Amino acid sequence: MTFFLVPDPALPAGYSWIPIVIPIIIALFSGTGFVAWRRLRTEGPKIIIEAAQGAVIVQSGVIEDLRDQIADLRLRLDDALKLQARVRQLEQSEEELQVENTRLKSEVRRLKERVTELEEA
């Protein structure tokens, strides 16, 4: 018989875990094991409540961080919308200037033709 986890060929299958489980059961129901088990039963709900309170505190911190991020993103969105409106204004101005430039080029061409006519006459 061996006390290692390596199975002994002469022992039946599944026997290798018995030398480990029996001492655990004995320790659990001996004086200290029983006290620990009993204490865990009485303090278990308290541990769960404290863990839940800790989770609430962590979640509150996460919620505050998310609120700060949302406020920052709203400011960025407002800035982006203002920039977008400014770009639209500039595009509209560019379009108007291009139309005026085309009109002025046409007028310059017409005036050059008029000058040429006057010089020939």
KOLGU-4560 file (N, C-alpha, C; in nm, 3 decimals, padded with zeros to 5 digits):
<recs>
<n_xx: 00.084 n_yy: -00.118 n_zz: 00.000 ca_xx: 00.000 ca_yy: 00.000 ca_zz: 00.000 c_xx: 00.088 c_yy: 00.124 c_zz: 00.000 mol: A seq: 1 type: MET>
<n_xx: 00.053 n_yy: 00.223 n_zz: -00.086 ca_xx: 00.132 ca_yy: 00.346 ca_zz: -00.094 c_xx: 00.042 c_yy: 00.466 c_zz: -00.063 mol: A seq: 2 type: THR>
<n_xx: 00.103 n_yy: 00.574 n_zz: -00.016 ca_xx: 00.027 ca_yy: 00.694 ca_zz: 00.020 c_xx: 00.044 c_yy: 00.803 c_zz: -00.085 mol: A seq: 3 type: PHE>
<n_xx: 00.102 n_yy: 00.768 n_zz: -00.195 ca_xx: 00.122 ca_yy: 00.863 ca_zz: -00.304 c_xx: 00.003 c_yy: 00.857 c_zz: -00.398 mol: A seq: 4 type: PHE>
<n_xx: -00.007 n_yy: 00.954 n_zz: -00.485 ca_xx: -00.118 ca_yy: 00.957 ca_zz: -00.580 c_xx: -00.098 c_yy: 00.863 c_zz: -00.697 mol: A seq: 5 type: LEU>
<n_xx: 00.016 n_yy: 00.796 n_zz: -00.702 ca_xx: 00.042 ca_yy: 00.700 ca_zz: -00.808 c_xx: -00.030 c_yy: 00.571 c_zz: -00.771 mol: A seq: 6 type: VAL>
<n_xx: -00.119 n_yy: 00.521 n_zz: -00.857 ca_xx: -00.194 ca_yy: 00.401 ca_zz: -00.821 c_xx: -00.104 c_yy: 00.278 c_zz: -00.811 mol: A seq: 7 type: PRO>
<n_xx: -00.132 n_yy: 00.197 n_zz: -00.710 ca_xx: -00.059 ca_yy: 00.072 ca_zz: -00.689 c_xx: -00.126 c_yy: -00.034 c_zz: -00.775 mol: A seq: 8 type: ASP>
<n_xx: -00.050 n_yy: -00.110 n_zz: -00.855 ca_xx: -00.113 ca_yy: -00.208 ca_zz: -00.944 c_xx: -00.193 c_yy: -00.315 c_zz: -00.871 mol: A seq: 9 type: PRO>
<n_xx: -00.161 n_yy: -00.343 n_zz: -00.743 ca_xx: -00.232 ca_yy: -00.447 ca_zz: -00.669 c_xx: -00.363 c_yy: -00.396 c_zz: -00.610 mol: A seq: 10 type: ALA>
<n_xx: -00.383 n_yy: -00.263 n_zz: -00.606 ca_xx: -00.504 ca_yy: -00.206 ca_zz: -00.545 c_xx: -00.615 c_yy: -00.191 c_zz: -00.650 mol: A seq: 11 type: LEU>
<n_xx: -00.740 n_yy: -00.194 n_zz: -00.606 ca_xx: -00.850 ca_yy: -00.178 ca_zz: -00.701 c_xx: -00.851 c_yy: -00.036 c_zz: -00.760 mol: A seq: 12 type: PRO>
<n_xx: -00.914 n_yy: -00.021 n_zz: -00.875 ca_xx: -00.921 ca_yy: 00.109 ca_zz: -00.942 c_xx: -00.997 c_yy: 00.208 c_zz: -00.856 mol: A seq: 13 type: ALA>
<n_xx: -00.950 n_yy: 00.334 n_zz: -00.851 ca_xx: -01.016 ca_yy: 00.439 ca_zz: -00.774 c_xx: -00.976 c_yy: 00.443 c_zz: -00.628 mol: A seq: 14 type: GLY>
<n_xx: -00.887 n_yy: 00.357 n_zz: -00.584 ca_xx: -00.847 ca_yy: 00.351 ca_zz: -00.444 c_xx: -00.750 c_yy: 00.463 c_zz: -00.409 mol: A seq: 15 type: TYR>
<n_xx: -00.680 n_yy: 00.521 n_zz: -00.505 ca_xx: -00.572 ca_yy: 00.616 ca_zz: -00.476 c_xx: -00.621 c_yy: 00.743 c_zz: -00.408 mol: A seq: 16 type: SER>
<n_xx: -00.746 n_yy: 00.781 n_zz: -00.421 ca_xx: -00.796 ca_yy: 00.903 ca_zz: -00.360 c_xx: -00.844 c_yy: 00.882 c_zz: -00.216 mol: A seq: 17 type: TRP>
<n_xx: -00.866 n_yy: 00.759 n_zz: -00.176 ca_xx: -00.918 ca_yy: 00.730 ca_zz: -00.042 c_xx: -00.821 c_yy: 00.776 c_zz: 00.068 mol: A seq: 18 type: ILE>
<n_xx: -00.689 n_yy: 00.754 n_zz: 00.060 ca_xx: -00.600 ca_yy: 00.801 ca_zz: 00.165 c_xx: -00.599 c_yy: 00.953 c_zz: 00.180 mol: A seq: 19 type: PRO>
<n_xx: -00.646 n_yy: 01.024 n_zz: 00.081 ca_xx: -00.651 ca_yy: 01.171 ca_zz: 00.091 c_xx: -00.784 c_yy: 01.216 c_zz: 00.149 mol: A seq: 20 type: ILE>
<n_xx: -00.892 n_yy: 01.155 n_zz: 00.108 ca_xx: -01.025 ca_yy: 01.198 ca_zz: 00.148 c_xx: -01.053 c_yy: 01.164 c_zz: 00.295 mol: A seq: 21 type: VAL>
<n_xx: -01.011 n_yy: 01.049 n_zz: 00.341 ca_xx: -01.039 ca_yy: 01.006 ca_zz: 00.480 c_xx: -00.977 c_yy: 01.106 c_zz: 00.580 mol: A seq: 22 type: ILE>
<n_xx: -00.849 n_yy: 01.146 n_zz: 00.568 ca_xx: -00.796 ca_yy: 01.244 ca_zz: 00.664 c_xx: -00.868 c_yy: 01.379 c_zz: 00.656 mol: A seq: 23 type: PRO>
<n_xx: -00.913 n_yy: 01.418 n_zz: 00.538 ca_xx: -00.986 ca_yy: 01.545 ca_zz: 00.526 c_xx: -01.117 c_yy: 01.537 c_zz: 00.601 mol: A seq: 24 type: ILE>
<n_xx: -01.187 n_yy: 01.425 n_zz: 00.588 ca_xx: -01.314 ca_yy: 01.406 ca_zz: 00.659 c_xx: -01.291 c_yy: 01.405 c_zz: 00.809 mol: A seq: 25 type: ILE>
<n_xx: -01.187 n_yy: 01.336 n_zz: 00.854 ca_xx: -01.157 ca_yy: 01.330 ca_zz: 00.997 c_xx: -01.123 c_yy: 01.469 c_zz: 01.050 mol: A seq: 26 type: ILE>
<n_xx: -01.042 n_yy: 01.546 n_zz: 00.975 ca_xx: -01.004 ca_yy: 01.680 ca_zz: 01.019 c_xx: -01.126 c_yy: 01.771 c_zz: 01.023 mol: A seq: 27 type: ALA>
<n_xx: -01.216 n_yy: 01.754 n_zz: 00.927 ca_xx: -01.334 ca_yy: 01.837 ca_zz: 00.922 c_xx: -01.424 c_yy: 01.815 c_zz: 01.044 mol: A seq: 28 type: LEU>
<n_xx: -01.438 n_yy: 01.691 n_zz: 01.085 ca_xx: -01.527 ca_yy: 01.663 ca_zz: 01.197 c_xx: -01.454 c_yy: 01.651 c_zz: 01.330 mol: A seq: 29 type: PHE>
<n_xx: -01.324 n_yy: 01.677 n_zz: 01.332 ca_xx: -01.254 ca_yy: 01.683 ca_zz: 01.460 c_xx: -01.282 c_yy: 01.819 c_zz: 01.521 mol: A seq: 30 type: SER>
<n_xx: -01.224 n_yy: 01.851 n_zz: 01.632 ca_xx: -01.252 ca_yy: 01.975 ca_zz: 01.705 c_xx: -01.234 c_yy: 02.101 c_zz: 01.622 mol: A seq: 31 type: GLY>
<n_xx: -01.118 n_yy: 02.121 n_zz: 01.565 ca_xx: -01.092 ca_yy: 02.244 ca_zz: 01.490 c_xx: -01.172 c_yy: 02.248 c_zz: 01.360 mol: A seq: 32 type: THR>
<n_xx: -01.185 n_yy: 02.135 n_zz: 01.295 ca_xx: -01.261 ca_yy: 02.131 ca_zz: 01.171 c_xx: -01.407 c_yy: 02.163 c_zz: 01.195 mol: A seq: 33 type: GLY>
<n_xx: -01.462 n_yy: 02.108 n_zz: 01.305 ca_xx: -01.601 ca_yy: 02.133 ca_zz: 01.338 c_xx: -01.623 c_yy: 02.280 c_zz: 01.374 mol: A seq: 34 type: PHE>
<n_xx: -01.530 n_yy: 02.337 n_zz: 01.451 ca_xx: -01.541 ca_yy: 02.479 ca_zz: 01.489 c_xx: -01.535 c_yy: 02.567 c_zz: 01.364 mol: A seq: 35 type: VAL>
<n_xx: -01.444 n_yy: 02.536 n_zz: 01.275 ca_xx: -01.433 ca_yy: 02.615 ca_zz: 01.152 c_xx: -01.560 c_yy: 02.603 c_zz: 01.069 mol: A seq: 36 type: ALA>
<n_xx: -01.613 n_yy: 02.482 n_zz: 01.058 ca_xx: -01.736 ca_yy: 02.461 ca_zz: 00.982 c_xx: -01.852 c_yy: 02.537 c_zz: 01.046 mol: A seq: 37 type: TRP>
<n_xx: -01.862 n_yy: 02.530 n_zz: 01.178 ca_xx: -01.971 ca_yy: 02.598 ca_zz: 01.251 c_xx: -01.958 c_yy: 02.750 c_zz: 01.238 mol: A seq: 38 type: ARG>
<n_xx: -01.836 n_yy: 02.799 n_zz: 01.249 ca_xx: -01.812 ca_yy: 02.942 ca_zz: 01.236 c_xx: -01.849 c_yy: 02.990 c_zz: 01.094 mol: A seq: 39 type: ARG>
<n_xx: -01.815 n_yy: 02.910 n_zz: 00.997 ca_xx: -01.848 ca_yy: 02.944 ca_zz: 00.859 c_xx: -01.999 c_yy: 02.950 c_zz: 00.840 mol: A seq: 40 type: LEU>
<n_xx: -02.070 n_yy: 02.861 n_zz: 00.906 ca_xx: -02.217 ca_yy: 02.862 ca_zz: 00.895 c_xx: -02.275 c_yy: 02.989 c_zz: 00.955 mol: A seq: 41 type: ARG>
<n_xx: -02.224 n_yy: 03.033 n_zz: 01.069 ca_xx: -02.281 ca_yy: 03.152 ca_zz: 01.134 c_xx: -02.233 c_yy: 03.281 c_zz: 01.069 mol: A seq: 42 type: THR>
<n_xx: -02.109 n_yy: 03.283 n_zz: 01.021 ca_xx: -02.055 ca_yy: 03.406 ca_zz: 00.962 c_xx: -02.070 c_yy: 03.410 c_zz: 00.811 mol: A seq: 43 type: GLU>
<n_xx: -02.121 n_yy: 03.304 n_zz: 00.751 ca_xx: -02.137 ca_yy: 03.299 ca_zz: 00.606 c_xx: -02.222 c_yy: 03.412 c_zz: 00.551 mol: A seq: 44 type: GLY>
<n_xx: -02.342 n_yy: 03.435 n_zz: 00.608 ca_xx: -02.424 ca_yy: 03.546 ca_zz: 00.557 c_xx: -02.354 c_yy: 03.682 c_zz: 00.572 mol: A seq: 45 type: PRO>
<n_xx: -02.281 n_yy: 03.699 n_zz: 00.682 ca_xx: -02.209 ca_yy: 03.825 ca_zz: 00.703 c_xx: -02.103 c_yy: 03.844 c_zz: 00.594 mol: A seq: 46 type: LYS>
<n_xx: -02.035 n_yy: 03.737 n_zz: 00.560 ca_xx: -01.933 ca_yy: 03.744 ca_zz: 00.455 c_xx: -01.998 c_yy: 03.780 c_zz: 00.322 mol: A seq: 47 type: ILE>
<n_xx: -02.113 n_yy: 03.720 n_zz: 00.294 ca_xx: -02.184 ca_yy: 03.749 ca_zz: 00.169 c_xx: -02.227 c_yy: 03.895 c_zz: 00.166 mol: A seq: 48 type: ILE>
<n_xx: -02.280 n_yy: 03.946 n_zz: 00.278 ca_xx: -02.325 ca_yy: 04.086 ca_zz: 00.284 c_xx: -02.207 c_yy: 04.180 c_zz: 00.265 mol: A seq: 49 type: ILE>
<n_xx: -02.094 n_yy: 04.152 n_zz: 00.330 ca_xx: -01.977 ca_yy: 04.237 ca_zz: 00.316 c_xx: -01.925 c_yy: 04.234 c_zz: 00.172 mol: A seq: 50 type: GLU>
<n_xx: -01.929 n_yy: 04.118 n_zz: 00.110 ca_xx: -01.886 ca_yy: 04.108 ca_zz: -00.030 c_xx: -01.980 c_yy: 04.189 c_zz: -00.120 mol: A seq: 51 type: ALA>
<n_xx: -02.110 n_yy: 04.181 n_zz: -00.092 ca_xx: -02.206 ca_yy: 04.257 ca_zz: -00.171 c_xx: -02.186 c_yy: 04.407 c_zz: -00.152 mol: A seq: 52 type: ALA>
<n_xx: -02.158 n_yy: 04.450 n_zz: -00.028 ca_xx: -02.133 ca_yy: 04.591 ca_zz: -00.004 c_xx: -02.008 c_yy: 04.637 c_zz: -00.078 mol: A seq: 53 type: GLN>
<n_xx: -01.906 n_yy: 04.554 n_zz: -00.079 ca_xx: -01.785 ca_yy: 04.587 ca_zz: -00.154 c_xx: -01.813 c_yy: 04.599 c_zz: -00.302 mol: A seq: 54 type: GLY>
<n_xx: -01.897 n_yy: 04.510 n_zz: -00.352 ca_xx: -01.933 ca_yy: 04.516 ca_zz: -00.495 c_xx: -02.010 c_yy: 04.643 c_zz: -00.524 mol: A seq: 55 type: ALA>
<n_xx: -02.098 n_yy: 04.685 n_zz: -00.433 ca_xx: -02.174 ca_yy: 04.808 ca_zz: -00.453 c_xx: -02.080 c_yy: 04.928 c_zz: -00.455 mol: A seq: 56 type: VAL>
<n_xx: -01.983 n_yy: 04.929 n_zz: -00.366 ca_xx: -01.886 ca_yy: 05.040 ca_zz: -00.363 c_xx: -01.808 c_yy: 05.045 c_zz: -00.492 mol: A seq: 57 type: ILE>
<n_xx: -01.763 n_yy: 04.929 n_zz: -00.539 ca_xx: -01.689 ca_yy: 04.924 ca_zz: -00.666 c_xx: -01.778 c_yy: 04.971 c_zz: -00.780 mol: A seq: 58 type: VAL>
<n_xx: -01.904 n_yy: 04.924 n_zz: -00.783 ca_xx: -01.995 ca_yy: 04.964 ca_zz: -00.889 c_xx: -02.023 c_yy: 05.114 c_zz: -00.884 mol: A seq: 59 type: GLN>
<n_xx: -02.033 n_yy: 05.170 n_zz: -00.762 ca_xx: -02.055 ca_yy: 05.314 ca_zz: -00.750 c_xx: -01.939 c_yy: 05.391 c_zz: -00.811 mol: A seq: 60 type: SER>
<n_xx: -01.818 n_yy: 05.344 n_zz: -00.785 ca_xx: -01.700 ca_yy: 05.408 ca_zz: -00.844 c_xx: -01.700 c_yy: 05.397 c_zz: -00.995 mol: A seq: 61 type: GLY>
<n_xx: -01.739 n_yy: 05.282 n_zz: -01.044 ca_xx: -01.746 ca_yy: 05.262 ca_zz: -01.190 c_xx: -01.852 c_yy: 05.353 c_zz: -01.249 mol: A seq: 62 type: VAL>
<n_xx: -01.966 n_yy: 05.366 n_zz: -01.182 ca_xx: -02.073 ca_yy: 05.452 ca_zz: -01.231 c_xx: -02.027 c_yy: 05.597 c_zz: -01.236 mol: A seq: 63 type: ILE>
<n_xx: -01.956 n_yy: 05.643 n_zz: -01.133 ca_xx: -01.904 ca_yy: 05.780 ca_zz: -01.133 c_xx: -01.806 c_yy: 05.801 c_zz: -01.248 mol: A seq: 64 type: GLU>
<n_xx: -01.718 n_yy: 05.704 n_zz: -01.269 ca_xx: -01.624 ca_yy: 05.713 ca_zz: -01.381 c_xx: -01.698 c_yy: 05.720 c_zz: -01.515 mol: A seq: 65 type: ASP>
<n_xx: -01.801 n_yy: 05.639 n_zz: -01.529 ca_xx: -01.879 ca_yy: 05.640 ca_zz: -01.653 c_xx: -01.951 c_yy: 05.774 c_zz: -01.672 mol: A seq: 66 type: LEU>
<n_xx: -02.001 n_yy: 05.833 n_zz: -01.562 ca_xx: -02.066 ca_yy: 05.964 ca_zz: -01.572 c_xx: -01.966 c_yy: 06.070 c_zz: -01.617 mol: A seq: 67 type: ARG>
<n_xx: -01.845 n_yy: 06.064 n_zz: -01.561 ca_xx: -01.741 ca_yy: 06.158 ca_zz: -01.603 c_xx: -01.707 c_yy: 06.141 c_zz: -01.750 mol: A seq: 68 type: ASP>
<n_xx: -01.697 n_yy: 06.016 n_zz: -01.794 ca_xx: -01.668 ca_yy: 05.990 ca_zz: -01.935 c_xx: -01.780 c_yy: 06.040 c_zz: -02.025 mol: A seq: 69 type: GLN>
<n_xx: -01.904 n_yy: 06.022 n_zz: -01.982 ca_xx: -02.019 ca_yy: 06.069 ca_zz: -02.060 c_xx: -02.015 c_yy: 06.221 c_zz: -02.072 mol: A seq: 70 type: ILE>
<n_xx: -01.986 n_yy: 06.290 n_zz: -01.961 ca_xx: -01.977 ca_yy: 06.436 ca_zz: -01.965 c_xx: -01.866 c_yy: 06.480 c_zz: -02.060 mol: A seq: 71 type: ALA>
<n_xx: -01.753 n_yy: 06.414 n_zz: -02.053 ca_xx: -01.641 ca_yy: 06.447 ca_zz: -02.143 c_xx: -01.679 c_yy: 06.423 c_zz: -02.288 mol: A seq: 72 type: ASP>
<n_xx: -01.746 n_yy: 06.312 n_zz: -02.315 ca_xx: -01.788 ca_yy: 06.281 ca_zz: -02.452 c_xx: -01.893 c_yy: 06.380 c_zz: -02.502 mol: A seq: 73 type: LEU>
<n_xx: -01.980 n_yy: 06.428 n_zz: -02.414 ca_xx: -02.078 ca_yy: 06.529 ca_zz: -02.455 c_xx: -02.008 c_yy: 06.658 c_zz: -02.496 mol: A seq: 74 type: ARG>
<n_xx: -01.907 n_yy: 06.698 n_zz: -02.418 ca_xx: -01.830 ca_yy: 06.818 ca_zz: -02.455 c_xx: -01.761 c_yy: 06.799 c_zz: -02.590 mol: A seq: 75 type: LEU>
<n_xx: -01.703 n_yy: 06.683 n_zz: -02.608 ca_xx: -01.637 ca_yy: 06.655 ca_zz: -02.736 c_xx: -01.737 c_yy: 06.657 c_zz: -02.851 mol: A seq: 76 type: ARG>
<n_xx: -01.855 n_yy: 06.600 n_zz: -02.826 ca_xx: -01.959 ca_yy: 06.599 ca_zz: -02.930 c_xx: -02.002 c_yy: 06.741 c_zz: -02.964 mol: A seq: 77 type: LEU>
<n_xx: -02.021 n_yy: 06.825 n_zz: -02.863 ca_xx: -02.057 ca_yy: 06.964 ca_zz: -02.888 c_xx: -01.950 c_yy: 07.033 c_zz: -02.972 mol: A seq: 78 type: ASP>
<n_xx: -01.823 n_yy: 07.013 n_zz: -02.937 ca_xx: -01.713 ca_yy: 07.072 ca_zz: -03.014 c_xx: -01.714 c_yy: 07.020 c_zz: -03.157 mol: A seq: 79 type: ASP>
<n_xx: -01.736 n_yy: 06.891 n_zz: -03.173 ca_xx: -01.739 ca_yy: 06.832 ca_zz: -03.307 c_xx: -01.854 c_yy: 06.888 c_zz: -03.390 mol: A seq: 80 type: ALA>
<n_xx: -01.970 n_yy: 06.907 n_zz: -03.327 ca_xx: -02.085 ca_yy: 06.963 ca_zz: -03.399 c_xx: -02.059 c_yy: 07.108 c_zz: -03.440 mol: A seq: 81 type: LEU>
<n_xx: -01.993 n_yy: 07.185 n_zz: -03.352 ca_xx: -01.958 ca_yy: 07.323 ca_zz: -03.385 c_xx: -01.861 c_yy: 07.326 c_zz: -03.503 mol: A seq: 82 type: LYS>
<n_xx: -01.761 n_yy: 07.238 n_zz: -03.499 ca_xx: -01.665 ca_yy: 07.231 ca_zz: -03.608 c_xx: -01.733 c_yy: 07.190 c_zz: -03.738 mol: A seq: 83 type: LEU>
<n_xx: -01.826 n_yy: 07.096 n_zz: -03.728 ca_xx: -01.898 ca_yy: 07.051 ca_zz: -03.847 c_xx: -01.980 c_yy: 07.165 c_zz: -03.907 mol: A seq: 84 type: GLN>
<n_xx: -02.044 n_yy: 07.245 n_zz: -03.822 ca_xx: -02.121 ca_yy: 07.359 ca_zz: -03.871 c_xx: -02.029 c_yy: 07.460 c_zz: -03.938 mol: A seq: 85 type: ALA>
<n_xx: -01.911 n_yy: 07.483 n_zz: -03.878 ca_xx: -01.814 ca_yy: 07.577 ca_zz: -03.936 c_xx: -01.765 c_yy: 07.527 c_zz: -04.072 mol: A seq: 86 type: ARG>
<n_xx: -01.741 n_yy: 07.397 n_zz: -04.083 ca_xx: -01.697 ca_yy: 07.340 ca_zz: -04.211 c_xx: -01.806 c_yy: 07.359 c_zz: -04.317 mol: A seq: 87 type: VAL>
<n_xx: -01.932 n_yy: 07.340 n_zz: -04.280 ca_xx: -02.042 ca_yy: 07.362 ca_zz: -04.375 c_xx: -02.045 c_yy: 07.506 c_zz: -04.422 mol: A seq: 88 type: ARG>
<n_xx: -02.026 n_yy: 07.602 n_zz: -04.327 ca_xx: -02.024 ca_yy: 07.743 ca_zz: -04.364 c_xx: -01.910 c_yy: 07.771 c_zz: -04.462 mol: A seq: 89 type: GLN>
<n_xx: -01.792 n_yy: 07.715 n_zz: -04.433 ca_xx: -01.677 ca_yy: 07.737 ca_zz: -04.521 c_xx: -01.700 c_yy: 07.674 c_zz: -04.659 mol: A seq: 90 type: LEU>
<n_xx: -01.762 n_yy: 07.557 n_zz: -04.663 ca_xx: -01.791 ca_yy: 07.495 ca_zz: -04.791 c_xx: -01.890 c_yy: 07.578 c_zz: -04.872 mol: A seq: 91 type: GLU>
<n_xx: -01.990 n_yy: 07.633 n_zz: -04.802 ca_xx: -02.089 ca_yy: 07.717 ca_zz: -04.870 c_xx: -02.022 c_yy: 07.845 c_zz: -04.921 mol: A seq: 92 type: GLN>
<n_xx: -01.935 n_yy: 07.904 n_zz: -04.840 ca_xx: -01.863 ca_yy: 08.024 ca_zz: -04.883 c_xx: -01.774 c_yy: 07.993 c_zz: -05.003 mol: A seq: 93 type: SER>
<n_xx: -01.708 n_yy: 07.880 n_zz: -04.999 ca_xx: -01.622 ca_yy: 07.839 ca_zz: -05.112 c_xx: -01.705 c_yy: 07.826 c_zz: -05.239 mol: A seq: 94 type: GLU>
<n_xx: -01.819 n_yy: 07.764 n_zz: -05.227 ca_xx: -01.906 ca_yy: 07.747 ca_zz: -05.344 c_xx: -01.950 c_yy: 07.883 c_zz: -05.399 mol: A seq: 95 type: GLU>
<n_xx: -01.988 n_yy: 07.975 n_zz: -05.311 ca_xx: -02.029 ca_yy: 08.109 ca_zz: -05.353 c_xx: -01.912 c_yy: 08.182 c_zz: -05.420 mol: A seq: 96 type: GLU>
<n_xx: -01.792 n_yy: 08.168 n_zz: -05.362 ca_xx: -01.674 ca_yy: 08.233 ca_zz: -05.421 c_xx: -01.639 c_yy: 08.175 c_zz: -05.557 mol: A seq: 97 type: LEU>
<n_xx: -01.656 n_yy: 08.045 n_zz: -05.573 ca_xx: -01.629 ca_yy: 07.983 ca_zz: -05.703 c_xx: -01.727 c_yy: 08.034 c_zz: -05.809 mol: A seq: 98 type: GLN>
<n_xx: -01.854 n_yy: 08.049 n_zz: -05.771 ca_xx: -01.954 ca_yy: 08.101 ca_zz: -05.863 c_xx: -01.918 c_yy: 08.244 c_zz: -05.902 mol: A seq: 99 type: VAL>
<n_xx: -01.881 n_yy: 08.325 n_zz: -05.802 ca_xx: -01.842 ca_yy: 08.464 ca_zz: -05.830 c_xx: -01.715 c_yy: 08.470 c_zz: -05.915 mol: A seq: 100 type: GLU>
<n_xx: -01.619 n_yy: 08.383 n_zz: -05.886 ca_xx: -01.495 ca_yy: 08.377 ca_zz: -05.965 c_xx: -01.527 c_yy: 08.344 c_zz: -06.111 mol: A seq: 101 type: ASN>
<n_xx: -01.614 n_yy: 08.249 n_zz: -06.134 ca_xx: -01.654 ca_yy: 08.213 ca_zz: -06.270 c_xx: -01.719 c_yy: 08.331 c_zz: -06.340 mol: A seq: 102 type: THR>
<n_xx: -01.806 n_yy: 08.402 n_zz: -06.268 ca_xx: -01.874 ca_yy: 08.520 ca_zz: -06.324 c_xx: -01.773 c_yy: 08.629 c_zz: -06.359 mol: A seq: 103 type: ARG>
<n_xx: -01.677 n_yy: 08.651 n_zz: -06.267 ca_xx: -01.576 ca_yy: 08.754 ca_zz: -06.292 c_xx: -01.485 c_yy: 08.718 c_zz: -06.410 mol: A seq: 104 type: LEU>
<n_xx: -01.447 n_yy: 08.590 n_zz: -06.420 ca_xx: -01.366 ca_yy: 08.547 ca_zz: -06.535 c_xx: -01.442 c_yy: 08.572 c_zz: -06.665 mol: A seq: 105 type: LYS>
<n_xx: -01.571 n_yy: 08.545 n_zz: -06.665 ca_xx: -01.654 ca_yy: 08.568 ca_zz: -06.783 c_xx: -01.657 c_yy: 08.717 c_zz: -06.815 mol: A seq: 106 type: SER>
<n_xx: -01.672 n_yy: 08.800 n_zz: -06.714 ca_xx: -01.676 ca_yy: 08.945 ca_zz: -06.735 c_xx: -01.542 c_yy: 08.996 c_zz: -06.786 mol: A seq: 107 type: GLU>
<n_xx: -01.430 n_yy: 08.945 n_zz: -06.732 ca_xx: -01.297 ca_yy: 08.983 ca_zz: -06.779 c_xx: -01.282 c_yy: 08.946 c_zz: -06.926 mol: A seq: 108 type: VAL>
<n_xx: -01.323 n_yy: 08.829 n_zz: -06.964 ca_xx: -01.316 ca_yy: 08.783 ca_zz: -07.102 c_xx: -01.398 c_yy: 08.877 c_zz: -07.194 mol: A seq: 109 type: ARG>
<n_xx: -01.518 n_yy: 08.914 n_zz: -07.150 ca_xx: -01.604 ca_yy: 09.004 ca_zz: -07.225 c_xx: -01.541 c_yy: 09.141 c_zz: -07.239 mol: A seq: 110 type: ARG>
<n_xx: -01.480 n_yy: 09.190 n_zz: -07.128 ca_xx: -01.416 ca_yy: 09.322 ca_zz: -07.134 c_xx: -01.293 c_yy: 09.321 c_zz: -07.225 mol: A seq: 111 type: LEU>
<n_xx: -01.216 n_yy: 09.210 n_zz: -07.225 ca_xx: -01.100 ca_yy: 09.199 ca_zz: -07.315 c_xx: -01.147 c_yy: 09.203 c_zz: -07.460 mol: A seq: 112 type: LYS>
<n_xx: -01.257 n_yy: 09.135 n_zz: -07.488 ca_xx: -01.313 ca_yy: 09.137 ca_zz: -07.623 c_xx: -01.355 c_yy: 09.280 c_zz: -07.660 mol: A seq: 113 type: GLU>
<n_xx: -01.413 n_yy: 09.351 n_zz: -07.567 ca_xx: -01.458 ca_yy: 09.489 ca_zz: -07.591 c_xx: -01.339 c_yy: 09.580 c_zz: -07.616 mol: A seq: 114 type: ARG>
<n_xx: -01.229 n_yy: 09.561 n_zz: -07.538 ca_xx: -01.108 ca_yy: 09.638 ca_zz: -07.557 c_xx: -01.050 c_yy: 09.611 c_zz: -07.696 mol: A seq: 115 type: VAL>
<n_xx: -01.049 n_yy: 09.486 n_zz: -07.736 ca_xx: -00.998 ca_yy: 09.448 ca_zz: -07.868 c_xx: -01.082 c_yy: 09.515 c_zz: -07.977 mol: A seq: 116 type: THR>
<n_xx: -01.212 n_yy: 09.514 n_zz: -07.962 ca_xx: -01.301 ca_yy: 09.580 ca_zz: -08.059 c_xx: -01.273 c_yy: 09.729 c_zz: -08.068 mol: A seq: 117 type: GLU>
<n_xx: -01.252 n_yy: 09.794 n_zz: -07.953 ca_xx: -01.229 ca_yy: 09.938 ca_zz: -07.951 c_xx: -01.094 c_yy: 09.973 c_zz: -08.012 mol: A seq: 118 type: LEU>
<n_xx: -00.995 n_yy: 09.887 n_zz: -07.992 ca_xx: -00.863 ca_yy: 09.913 ca_zz: -08.047 c_xx: -00.865 c_yy: 09.898 c_zz: -08.200 mol: A seq: 119 type: GLU>
<n_xx: -00.945 n_yy: 09.807 n_zz: -08.252 ca_xx: -00.954 ca_yy: 09.785 ca_zz: -08.396 c_xx: -01.034 c_yy: 09.897 c_zz: -08.464 mol: A seq: 120 type: GLU>
<n_xx: -01.120 n_yy: 09.958 n_zz: -08.395 ca_xx: -01.206 ca_yy: 10.062 ca_zz: -08.456 c_xx: -01.141 c_yy: 10.194 c_zz: -08.461 mol: A seq: 121 type: ALA>
</recs>
